Amino acid sequence: MPIEIRELVIRAVVEPAPAGEGDAPADPADHDKLVQKCVDEVLKALRRRQER
């Protein structure tokens, strides 16, 4: 008898990086590019989801 998982809960604890470390872009233009790339990826995933 197959088992179907309808909901998966993932929890994580994120600790802040010490000052001066991390992957955050220093240039505001780089920050805008990163945000735009994230938005594009989310929209692409939503479109794929609607096609199903």
VOGU-3710 file (C-alpha; in Angstrom, 3 decimals, decimal comma):
1> mpieirelvi> 0,000/0,000/0,000  1,662/3,286/-1,092  1,914/6,203/1,309  1,296/9,730/0,045  2,859/12,673/1,879  0,677/15,744/1,471  2,593/18,140/3,676  6,240/18,403/4,587  7,352/20,784/7,332  10,980/21,929/7,358
11> ravvepapag> 12,328/24,094/10,152  15,728/25,723/10,387  17,609/27,957/12,771  19,637/30,735/11,157  22,303/32,503/13,117  23,435/35,961/11,984  26,944/36,184/10,554  29,473/38,359/12,356  29,831/41,906/11,014  31,885/42,102/7,855
21> egdapadpad> 31,179/38,523/6,791  28,534/37,067/4,570  27,511/37,064/0,936  25,602/40,344/0,892  26,543/42,527/-2,076  28,289/45,777/-1,120  27,055/47,695/-4,190  23,363/48,724/-4,197  23,172/47,918/-7,928  24,321/44,356/-7,181
31> hdklvqkcvd> 21,623/44,138/-4,505  18,970/45,191/-7,022  20,217/42,590/-9,514  20,071/39,889/-6,843  16,523/40,853/-5,862  15,434/40,880/-9,520  16,963/37,446/-10,084  15,102/36,078/-7,045  11,819/37,564/-8,250  12,357/36,059/-11,714
41> evlkalrrrq> 13,019/32,608/-10,238  9,897/32,749/-8,052  7,741/33,837/-10,986  9,200/31,058/-13,122  8,378/28,496/-10,425  4,817/29,822/-10,124  4,313/29,586/-13,897  5,557/25,982/-13,885  3,180/25,187/-11,042  0,197/26,628/-12,933
51> er> 1,011/24,569/-16,036  0,473/21,312/-14,164
//
